[in-house]
Amino acid sequence: MKAFIVRSYGKKEPLHLTDWAKPTVNDSDVLVQIHSAGVNHLDSLLRNGEFKLFLPYKTPFALGHDVAGIVTKVGSKVSTFKVGDAVYARPADYRQGTFAEYIAVNESDVALKPKNLTMEEAASIPLVGLTAWQALVEIANLKKGQKVFIQAGSGGVGTFAIQLAKHLGAFVATTTSTTNIALVKSLGADLVIDYKTEDFETQLNDYDLVLHSNKDPKILEKSQRILKSGGQLVSLVGPPTPEFAAAMGLPWYLKLVTKLLSFGATKKAKKLKTTFQFLFMRAEGNQLGQITKLIEAGVIKPVIDKVFPFEQTNEAMSYVESGRAKGKVVLKVK
């Protein structure tokens, strides 16, 4: 089969289209013929080598973390899916590789594709949907009437998280640029801050939750200061914590590294009587099934900026890296 692979780590390294071995289907796997694949910042970070310490992939490896397609084969122990099912998924770490014609995914990481979405729309959902779900529902247990600040509201995670937070009954503040204010308001944002001309710290206070996605250390400090006592900050960009290292099963010395990296943020949180948590989302088919119900009920709609043909995967990656995308960028594979 054809696949785009990382031959060597590096920011300027292109992905290489090559003939790649068709995946082996284990007893609990489904083999998916890929129709569409979402493109995420995570793909660039992995290619750049920024996660080598925690996810030491050996080159060469196939890239891609979002898939929508058709099941063409099932393992002997698979009970949930059958050949011909339209499905979508975020494959587990070390099993990524959706920039390809086929992928084998453990059935526990897969869900039936929402009936009211195209393959391209469905492929835009898993990674950002699970990220938002795990932050707002699983970790924060966001409740009606609470206030949440979602950074980068017009991005992939932001466009999904705003809709989910509004469904949960929260008051939603977000940041975006002038050109995207109408978009985030249409998704349900109650208060929109133009980050190019306004300082969110002067407008927000006593927030229950911050969904943090900006690597600038000053933004992290400001985000912690707008929380109420007992408030939570869930960061998608770090610094990583010892709890993350433990969940990943990392060795003791990497737990020590994460403790040092996150010391400033956790110390600040303790002083402010708030909490700091790093989220590195995981594959989870059951949660994706809950998301499917919300999509089919019309509660959440995908936001797609561009669809690129499979051959233009490198161009799609560059577009995502530019930071200009509104919502998600998707590859049409089949």
TIPA-225375 format. One record per residue (C-alpha): residue number from 1; residue in three letters; chain; x, y, z. Coordinates in Angstrom, 2 decimals, m for minus. Last residue first. Layout:
// residues N
+-----+-----+----+---------+---------+---------+
|   i |  aa | ch |      c1 |      c2 |      c3 |
+-----+-----+----+---------+---------+---------+
| NUM | ala |  A |       X |       Y |       Z |
...
+-----+-----+----+---------+---------+---------+
// end
This chain:
// residues 334
+-----+-----+----+---------+---------+---------+
|   i |  aa | ch |      c1 |      c2 |      c3 |
+-----+-----+----+---------+---------+---------+
| 334 | lys |  A |   m9.61 |    7.18 |   m1.28 |
| 333 | val |  A |   m7.20 |    9.35 |    0.70 |
| 332 | lys |  A |   m8.97 |   12.69 |    1.01 |
| 331 | leu |  A |   m6.80 |   14.50 |    3.55 |
| 330 | val |  A |   m8.33 |   16.83 |    6.14 |
| 329 | val |  A |   m7.54 |   20.20 |    7.72 |
| 328 | lys |  A |   m9.53 |   21.14 |   10.80 |
| 327 | gly |  A |  m11.06 |   24.22 |   12.41 |
| 326 | lys |  A |  m10.06 |   27.54 |   10.91 |
| 325 | ala |  A |   m6.53 |   26.98 |    9.62 |
| 324 | arg |  A |   m4.10 |   29.91 |    9.68 |
| 323 | gly |  A |   m1.59 |   28.45 |   12.14 |
| 322 | ser |  A |    1.03 |   28.05 |    9.40 |
| 321 | glu |  A |    1.79 |   24.55 |   10.72 |
| 320 | val |  A |   m1.63 |   23.34 |    9.54 |
| 319 | tyr |  A |   m0.90 |   24.66 |    6.04 |
| 318 | ser |  A |    2.53 |   23.04 |    6.00 |
| 317 | met |  A |    1.03 |   19.67 |    6.95 |
| 316 | ala |  A |   m1.56 |   19.97 |    4.17 |
| 315 | glu |  A |    1.21 |   20.79 |    1.66 |
| 314 | asn |  A |    3.10 |   17.69 |    2.80 |
| 313 | thr |  A |   m0.05 |   15.57 |    2.38 |
| 312 | gln |  A |   m0.58 |   16.82 |   m1.18 |
| 311 | glu |  A |   m0.78 |   13.35 |   m2.79 |
| 310 | phe |  A |   m3.69 |   12.47 |   m0.48 |
| 309 | pro |  A |   m5.83 |   15.26 |   m1.93 |
| 308 | phe |  A |   m6.33 |   18.21 |    0.43 |
| 307 | val |  A |   m9.57 |   19.18 |    2.18 |
| 306 | lys |  A |   m9.59 |   22.66 |    3.68 |
| 305 | asp |  A |  m11.07 |   24.61 |    6.61 |
| 304 | ile |  A |  m13.30 |   22.04 |    8.25 |
| 303 | val |  A |  m15.54 |   22.71 |   11.25 |
| 302 | pro |  A |  m17.43 |   19.64 |   12.39 |
| 301 | lys |  A |  m20.87 |   20.12 |   13.96 |
| 300 | ile |  A |  m21.80 |   19.42 |   17.56 |
| 299 | val |  A |  m25.29 |   19.28 |   19.06 |
| 298 | gly |  A |  m26.91 |   18.01 |   15.84 |
| 297 | ala |  A |  m28.23 |   14.84 |   17.50 |
| 296 | glu |  A |  m25.99 |   12.75 |   15.22 |
| 295 | ile |  A |  m23.00 |   14.77 |   16.43 |
| 294 | leu |  A |  m23.90 |   14.37 |   20.10 |
| 293 | lys |  A |  m24.42 |   10.61 |   19.67 |
| 292 | thr |  A |  m21.09 |   10.25 |   17.84 |
| 291 | ile |  A |  m19.33 |   12.03 |   20.74 |
| 290 | gln |  A |  m20.59 |    9.32 |   23.09 |
| 289 | gly |  A |  m19.20 |    6.68 |   20.69 |
| 288 | leu |  A |  m15.87 |    8.53 |   20.65 |
| 287 | gln |  A |  m15.84 |    8.18 |   24.42 |
| 286 | asn |  A |  m16.28 |    4.43 |   24.06 |
| 285 | gly |  A |  m13.58 |    4.22 |   21.37 |
| 284 | glu |  A |  m10.83 |    5.79 |   23.47 |
| 283 | ala |  A |   m7.42 |    6.74 |   22.08 |
| 282 | arg |  A |   m5.49 |    8.92 |   24.51 |
| 281 | met |  A |   m5.11 |   12.64 |   24.97 |
| 280 | phe |  A |   m1.92 |   14.08 |   26.38 |
| 279 | leu |  A |   m3.39 |   16.30 |   29.07 |
| 278 | phe |  A |   m1.18 |   18.22 |   31.49 |
| 277 | gln |  A |   m2.80 |   19.21 |   34.78 |
| 276 | phe |  A |   m2.51 |   22.30 |   36.95 |
| 275 | thr |  A |   m4.74 |   22.79 |   39.99 |
| 274 | thr |  A |   m5.85 |   25.91 |   41.88 |
| 273 | lys |  A |   m5.16 |   27.17 |   45.40 |
| 272 | leu |  A |   m3.24 |   30.18 |   43.97 |
| 271 | lys |  A |   m0.02 |   29.12 |   45.76 |
| 270 | lys |  A |   m0.60 |   25.49 |   44.76 |
| 269 | ala |  A |   m1.13 |   26.50 |   41.13 |
| 268 | lys |  A |    2.08 |   28.56 |   41.12 |
| 267 | lys |  A |    4.06 |   25.61 |   42.51 |
| 266 | thr |  A |    2.51 |   23.31 |   39.89 |
| 265 | ala |  A |    3.44 |   25.65 |   37.05 |
| 264 | gly |  A |    6.99 |   26.28 |   38.26 |
| 263 | phe |  A |    7.73 |   22.60 |   38.98 |
| 262 | ser |  A |    6.39 |   21.33 |   35.65 |
| 261 | leu |  A |    9.75 |   20.81 |   33.93 |
| 260 | leu |  A |   11.47 |   19.57 |   37.10 |
| 259 | lys |  A |    8.75 |   17.02 |   37.83 |
| 258 | thr |  A |    8.72 |   16.03 |   34.15 |
| 257 | val |  A |   12.47 |   15.27 |   34.28 |
| 256 | leu |  A |   12.05 |   13.26 |   37.50 |
| 255 | lys |  A |    9.31 |   11.15 |   35.88 |
| 254 | leu |  A |   11.73 |   10.77 |   32.96 |
| 253 | tyr |  A |   14.35 |    9.41 |   35.38 |
| 252 | trp |  A |   11.88 |    6.96 |   36.88 |
| 251 | pro |  A |   11.02 |    5.24 |   33.60 |
| 250 | leu |  A |    7.86 |    6.10 |   31.59 |
| 249 | gly |  A |    4.66 |    4.07 |   31.95 |
| 248 | met |  A |    2.64 |    6.66 |   30.00 |
| 247 | ala |  A |    0.28 |    7.17 |   32.95 |
| 246 | ala |  A |    3.30 |    7.58 |   35.24 |
| 245 | ala |  A |    4.87 |   10.19 |   32.96 |
| 244 | phe |  A |    1.58 |   12.09 |   32.77 |
| 243 | glu |  A |    1.33 |   12.08 |   36.56 |
| 242 | pro |  A |    4.95 |   13.28 |   36.71 |
| 241 | thr |  A |    3.84 |   16.37 |   34.72 |
| 240 | pro |  A |    4.32 |   17.62 |   31.16 |
| 239 | pro |  A |    4.86 |   21.37 |   30.67 |
| 238 | gly |  A |    2.71 |   21.36 |   28.76 |
| 237 | val |  A |    0.99 |   21.94 |   25.44 |
| 236 | leu |  A |   m2.55 |   20.63 |   26.01 |
| 235 | ser |  A |   m2.87 |   22.22 |   29.43 |
| 234 | val |  A |   m5.80 |   21.72 |   31.79 |
| 233 | leu |  A |   m6.09 |   24.54 |   34.30 |
| 232 | gln |  A |   m8.50 |   23.96 |   37.15 |
| 231 | gly |  A |  m10.23 |   26.25 |   39.62 |
| 230 | gly |  A |  m10.32 |   25.63 |   43.38 |
| 229 | ser |  A |   m9.80 |   29.31 |   44.12 |
| 228 | lys |  A |  m10.96 |   31.14 |   41.00 |
| 227 | leu |  A |   m8.85 |   31.07 |   37.86 |
| 226 | ile |  A |   m7.71 |   34.23 |   36.08 |
| 225 | arg |  A |   m4.19 |   34.00 |   37.56 |
| 224 | gln |  A |   m3.46 |   30.57 |   36.09 |
| 223 | ser |  A |   m4.15 |   31.80 |   32.56 |
| 222 | lys |  A |   m1.85 |   34.78 |   33.07 |
| 221 | glu |  A |    0.98 |   32.47 |   34.10 |
| 220 | leu |  A |    0.37 |   30.14 |   31.14 |
| 219 | ile |  A |    0.24 |   33.10 |   28.74 |
| 218 | lys |  A |    3.60 |   34.30 |   30.09 |
| 217 | pro |  A |    5.11 |   30.86 |   29.49 |
| 216 | asp |  A |    4.18 |   31.11 |   25.75 |
| 215 | lys |  A |    3.23 |   27.59 |   24.61 |
| 214 | asn |  A |   m0.45 |   28.43 |   24.08 |
| 213 | ser |  A |   m3.04 |   25.64 |   24.38 |
| 212 | his |  A |   m4.68 |   26.04 |   27.80 |
| 211 | leu |  A |   m8.24 |   24.91 |   28.46 |
| 210 | val |  A |   m8.92 |   27.10 |   31.48 |
| 209 | leu |  A |  m11.54 |   26.09 |   34.04 |
| 208 | asp |  A |  m13.60 |   27.50 |   36.90 |
| 207 | tyr |  A |  m12.99 |   31.16 |   36.03 |
| 206 | asp |  A |  m12.95 |   33.82 |   38.74 |
| 205 | asn |  A |  m11.55 |   36.51 |   36.43 |
| 204 | leu |  A |  m11.51 |   37.47 |   32.76 |
| 203 | gln |  A |  m11.30 |   40.86 |   31.06 |
| 202 | thr |  A |   m7.89 |   42.26 |   32.06 |
| 201 | glu |  A |   m6.29 |   38.81 |   31.81 |
| 200 | phe |  A |   m7.57 |   38.39 |   28.25 |
| 199 | asp |  A |   m5.35 |   41.20 |   26.96 |
| 198 | glu |  A |   m6.83 |   42.75 |   23.82 |
| 197 | thr |  A |   m5.56 |   43.85 |   20.38 |
| 196 | lys |  A |   m4.10 |   40.76 |   18.72 |
| 195 | tyr |  A |   m5.80 |   38.33 |   21.12 |
| 194 | asp |  A |   m9.24 |   39.49 |   20.03 |
| 193 | ile |  A |  m11.34 |   38.34 |   23.00 |
| 192 | val |  A |  m14.70 |   36.67 |   22.46 |
| 191 | leu |  A |  m17.25 |   36.30 |   25.25 |
| 190 | asp |  A |  m20.28 |   34.02 |   24.94 |
| 189 | ala |  A |  m18.81 |   31.51 |   22.47 |
| 188 | gly |  A |  m21.59 |   29.42 |   20.91 |
| 187 | leu |  A |  m20.26 |   28.02 |   17.64 |
| 186 | ser |  A |  m21.59 |   31.05 |   15.73 |
| 185 | lys |  A |  m19.64 |   33.27 |   18.11 |
| 184 | val |  A |  m16.46 |   31.35 |   17.25 |
| 183 | leu |  A |  m17.01 |   31.93 |   13.52 |
| 182 | ala |  A |  m18.00 |   35.60 |   13.80 |
| 181 | ile |  A |  m14.80 |   36.38 |   15.73 |
| 180 | asn |  A |  m12.58 |   34.63 |   13.18 |
| 179 | thr |  A |  m11.34 |   37.64 |   11.17 |
| 178 | thr |  A |  m10.54 |   39.62 |   14.32 |
| 177 | ser |  A |   m8.20 |   36.95 |   15.72 |
| 176 | thr |  A |   m9.21 |   34.43 |   18.36 |
| 175 | thr |  A |   m9.53 |   34.08 |   22.11 |
| 174 | thr |  A |  m12.32 |   32.35 |   24.01 |
| 173 | ala |  A |  m14.86 |   32.79 |   26.79 |
| 172 | val |  A |  m17.55 |   30.17 |   27.35 |
| 171 | phe |  A |  m20.28 |   30.17 |   30.00 |
| 170 | ala |  A |  m20.99 |   26.49 |   30.64 |
| 169 | gly |  A |  m24.17 |   24.50 |   30.02 |
| 168 | leu |  A |  m22.65 |   21.14 |   29.05 |
| 167 | his |  A |  m23.79 |   21.71 |   25.46 |
| 166 | lys |  A |  m21.99 |   25.08 |   25.57 |
| 165 | ala |  A |  m18.80 |   23.32 |   26.66 |
| 164 | leu |  A |  m19.11 |   20.79 |   23.83 |
| 163 | gln |  A |  m19.59 |   23.48 |   21.19 |
| 162 | ile |  A |  m16.66 |   25.55 |   22.45 |
| 161 | ala |  A |  m14.49 |   22.41 |   22.72 |
| 160 | phe |  A |  m15.02 |   21.45 |   19.07 |
| 159 | thr |  A |  m14.03 |   24.82 |   17.58 |
| 158 | gly |  A |  m11.18 |   25.10 |   20.08 |
| 157 | val |  A |   m9.66 |   21.68 |   19.42 |
| 156 | gly |  A |   m9.26 |   22.36 |   15.71 |
| 155 | gly |  A |   m8.50 |   26.06 |   15.97 |
| 154 | ser |  A |  m10.99 |   28.95 |   15.94 |
| 153 | gly |  A |  m11.23 |   29.16 |   19.73 |
| 152 | ala |  A |   m7.51 |   29.51 |   20.33 |
| 151 | gln |  A |   m7.83 |   29.42 |   24.13 |
| 150 | ile |  A |  m10.92 |   28.06 |   25.83 |
| 149 | phe |  A |  m11.81 |   29.92 |   29.04 |
| 148 | val |  A |  m14.51 |   28.11 |   31.00 |
| 147 | lys |  A |  m17.11 |   29.51 |   33.40 |
| 146 | gln |  A |  m19.48 |   27.24 |   35.32 |
| 145 | gly |  A |  m23.25 |   27.60 |   35.01 |
| 144 | lys |  A |  m23.90 |   23.99 |   34.03 |
| 143 | lys |  A |  m21.04 |   21.71 |   35.00 |
| 142 | leu |  A |  m17.60 |   20.80 |   33.68 |
| 141 | asn |  A |  m16.36 |   17.48 |   35.07 |
| 140 | ala |  A |  m12.84 |   18.94 |   34.74 |
| 139 | ile |  A |  m10.92 |   15.74 |   34.01 |
| 138 | glu |  A |  m13.36 |   13.43 |   32.19 |
| 137 | val |  A |  m15.85 |   15.96 |   30.82 |
| 136 | leu |  A |  m13.97 |   19.11 |   29.82 |
| 135 | ala |  A |  m10.42 |   17.85 |   29.24 |
| 134 | gln |  A |  m11.14 |   14.26 |   28.16 |
| 133 | trp |  A |  m14.00 |   15.39 |   25.93 |
| 132 | ala |  A |  m12.00 |   18.23 |   24.33 |
| 131 | thr |  A |   m9.06 |   15.96 |   23.53 |
| 130 | leu |  A |  m11.39 |   13.18 |   22.38 |
| 129 | gly |  A |  m13.09 |   15.53 |   19.92 |
| 128 | val |  A |   m9.81 |   17.02 |   18.71 |
| 127 | leu |  A |   m8.31 |   13.61 |   17.99 |
| 126 | pro |  A |  m11.46 |   11.94 |   16.66 |
| 125 | ile |  A |  m13.28 |   14.67 |   14.67 |
| 124 | ser |  A |  m11.80 |   15.72 |   11.34 |
| 123 | ala |  A |  m11.99 |   12.22 |    9.89 |
| 122 | ala |  A |  m15.78 |   12.30 |   10.30 |
| 121 | glu |  A |  m16.12 |   15.44 |    8.18 |
| 120 | glu |  A |  m14.02 |   13.94 |    5.38 |
| 119 | met |  A |  m15.93 |   10.64 |    5.52 |
| 118 | thr |  A |  m19.21 |   12.55 |    5.26 |
| 117 | leu |  A |  m21.24 |   13.08 |    8.41 |
| 116 | asn |  A |  m24.90 |   12.39 |    9.24 |
| 115 | lys |  A |  m24.43 |    8.71 |   10.03 |
| 114 | pro |  A |  m21.75 |    9.39 |   12.63 |
| 113 | lys |  A |  m18.96 |    6.87 |   11.98 |
| 112 | leu |  A |  m19.14 |    3.78 |   14.19 |
| 111 | ala |  A |  m16.48 |    3.87 |   16.88 |
| 110 | val |  A |  m12.91 |    2.53 |   17.13 |
| 109 | asp |  A |  m10.28 |    2.53 |   19.91 |
| 108 | ser |  A |  m11.56 |   m0.65 |   21.60 |
| 107 | glu |  A |  m11.52 |   m2.40 |   18.19 |
| 106 | asn |  A |   m7.72 |   m2.15 |   18.08 |
| 105 | val |  A |   m6.77 |   m0.41 |   14.85 |
| 104 | ala |  A |   m5.16 |   m1.77 |   11.67 |
| 103 | ile |  A |   m4.56 |    0.91 |    9.03 |
| 102 | tyr |  A |   m4.98 |    1.04 |    5.27 |
| 101 | glu |  A |   m4.35 |    3.46 |    2.38 |
| 100 | ala |  A |   m1.90 |    5.66 |    4.26 |
|  99 | phe |  A |   m1.60 |    8.95 |    6.11 |
|  98 | thr |  A |   m3.46 |    7.19 |    8.95 |
|  97 | gly |  A |   m0.26 |    5.85 |   10.50 |
|  96 | gln |  A |   m0.58 |    5.70 |   14.28 |
|  95 | arg |  A |   m0.18 |    2.42 |   16.15 |
|  94 | tyr |  A |    2.63 |    3.51 |   18.49 |
|  93 | asp |  A |    0.09 |    5.71 |   20.31 |
|  92 | ala |  A |   m3.47 |    4.46 |   19.91 |
|  91 | pro |  A |   m5.47 |    5.02 |   16.73 |
|  90 | arg |  A |   m7.87 |    8.01 |   16.72 |
|  89 | ala |  A |  m10.94 |    6.48 |   15.19 |
|  88 | tyr |  A |  m13.71 |    6.45 |   12.61 |
|  87 | val |  A |  m15.98 |    3.74 |   11.26 |
|  86 | ala |  A |  m18.16 |    2.76 |    8.29 |
|  85 | asp |  A |  m18.91 |   m0.94 |    8.74 |
|  84 | gly |  A |  m18.41 |   m3.15 |    5.65 |
|  83 | val |  A |  m16.69 |   m6.03 |    7.44 |
|  82 | lys |  A |  m18.01 |   m6.31 |   10.97 |
|  81 | phe |  A |  m17.57 |   m4.44 |   14.24 |
|  80 | thr |  A |  m18.19 |   m5.02 |   17.94 |
|  79 | ser |  A |  m17.18 |   m8.67 |   18.38 |
|  78 | val |  A |  m13.53 |   m8.79 |   17.34 |
|  77 | lys |  A |  m11.76 |  m11.86 |   18.72 |
|  76 | ser |  A |  m10.79 |  m13.45 |   15.37 |
|  75 | gly |  A |   m9.57 |  m10.16 |   13.90 |
|  74 | val |  A |  m11.71 |   m8.19 |   11.45 |
|  73 | lys |  A |  m11.19 |   m7.32 |    7.77 |
|  72 | thr |  A |  m12.35 |   m4.62 |    5.35 |
|  71 | val |  A |  m13.74 |   m2.05 |    7.81 |
|  70 | ile |  A |  m14.53 |    1.15 |    5.91 |
|  69 | gly |  A |  m13.04 |    4.58 |    6.50 |
|  68 | ala |  A |  m12.47 |    7.56 |    8.77 |
|  67 | val |  A |   m9.08 |    8.12 |   10.35 |
|  66 | asp |  A |   m7.27 |   10.58 |   12.59 |
|  65 | his |  A |   m3.70 |   10.24 |   13.95 |
|  64 | gly |  A |   m1.32 |   10.38 |   10.94 |
|  63 | leu |  A |    2.31 |    9.35 |   10.35 |
|  62 | ala |  A |    4.02 |    6.19 |    9.09 |
|  61 | phe |  A |    7.36 |    5.26 |   10.63 |
|  60 | pro |  A |   10.98 |    5.14 |    9.47 |
|  59 | thr |  A |   12.33 |    5.80 |   12.00 |
|  58 | lys |  A |   12.01 |    4.42 |   15.51 |
|  57 | tyr |  A |    9.34 |    6.13 |   17.57 |
|  56 | pro |  A |   10.58 |    7.26 |   20.97 |
|  55 | leu |  A |    7.34 |    8.63 |   22.43 |
|  54 | phe |  A |    8.35 |   10.37 |   25.69 |
|  53 | leu |  A |   11.83 |   11.67 |   24.86 |
|  52 | lys |  A |   11.13 |   11.70 |   21.12 |
|  51 | phe |  A |    8.13 |   13.99 |   21.63 |
|  50 | glu |  A |    9.61 |   17.10 |   19.97 |
|  49 | gly |  A |   11.16 |   15.05 |   17.16 |
|  48 | asn |  A |   10.01 |   17.37 |   14.38 |
|  47 | arg |  A |    7.98 |   14.55 |   12.82 |
|  46 | leu |  A |    6.19 |   14.00 |   16.14 |
|  45 | leu |  A |    5.48 |   17.71 |   16.56 |
|  44 | ser |  A |    4.24 |   17.97 |   12.98 |
|  43 | asp |  A |    1.79 |   15.09 |   13.42 |
|  42 | leu |  A |    0.64 |   16.49 |   16.77 |
|  41 | his |  A |   m0.30 |   19.73 |   15.01 |
|  40 | asn |  A |   m3.04 |   17.68 |   13.36 |
|  39 | val |  A |   m4.09 |   16.45 |    9.91 |
|  38 | gly |  A |   m7.31 |   14.42 |    9.70 |
|  37 | ala |  A |   m7.48 |   11.35 |    7.48 |
|  36 | ser |  A |  m10.03 |   10.31 |    4.87 |
|  35 | his |  A |  m11.12 |    7.15 |    3.01 |
|  34 | ile |  A |   m8.82 |    4.73 |    4.83 |
|  33 | gln |  A |   m9.50 |    1.05 |    4.32 |
|  32 | val |  A |   m9.75 |   m0.07 |    7.92 |
|  31 | leu |  A |   m8.45 |   m3.37 |    9.27 |
|  30 | val |  A |  m10.09 |   m4.17 |   12.60 |
|  29 | asp |  A |   m7.98 |   m5.44 |   15.45 |
|  28 | ser |  A |   m8.60 |   m7.70 |   18.47 |
|  27 | asp |  A |   m6.98 |  m10.85 |   17.04 |
|  26 | asn |  A |   m4.18 |   m8.92 |   15.33 |
|  25 | val |  A |   m4.37 |   m7.60 |   11.77 |
|  24 | thr |  A |   m0.91 |   m6.99 |   10.29 |
|  23 | pro |  A |   m0.73 |   m3.69 |    8.46 |
|  22 | lys |  A |    0.00 |   m3.49 |    4.71 |
|  21 | ala |  A |    3.74 |   m2.97 |    4.25 |
|  20 | trp |  A |    4.66 |    0.42 |    2.81 |
|  19 | asp |  A |    5.31 |    1.59 |   m0.73 |
|  18 | thr |  A |    6.42 |    5.18 |   m0.38 |
|  17 | leu |  A |    5.30 |    8.78 |   m0.16 |
|  16 | his |  A |    7.95 |   10.57 |    1.90 |
|  15 | leu |  A |    7.13 |   13.17 |    4.54 |
|  14 | pro |  A |    9.25 |   16.28 |    4.23 |
|  13 | glu |  A |   12.05 |   17.03 |    6.73 |
|  12 | lys |  A |   12.33 |   20.73 |    7.52 |
|  11 | lys |  A |   11.36 |   20.40 |   11.17 |
|  10 | gly |  A |   13.46 |   17.26 |   11.62 |
|   9 | tyr |  A |   13.28 |   13.56 |   12.42 |
|   8 | ser |  A |   14.24 |   11.02 |    9.76 |
|   7 | arg |  A |   12.36 |    8.79 |    7.33 |
|   6 | val |  A |    8.90 |    9.94 |    8.41 |
|   5 | ile |  A |    6.36 |    8.14 |    6.23 |
|   4 | phe |  A |    3.51 |    8.89 |    3.86 |
|   3 | ala |  A |    1.85 |    5.64 |    2.86 |
|   2 | lys |  A |    0.99 |    3.66 |   m0.28 |
|   1 | met |  A |    0.00 |    0.00 |    0.00 |
+-----+-----+----+---------+---------+---------+
// end
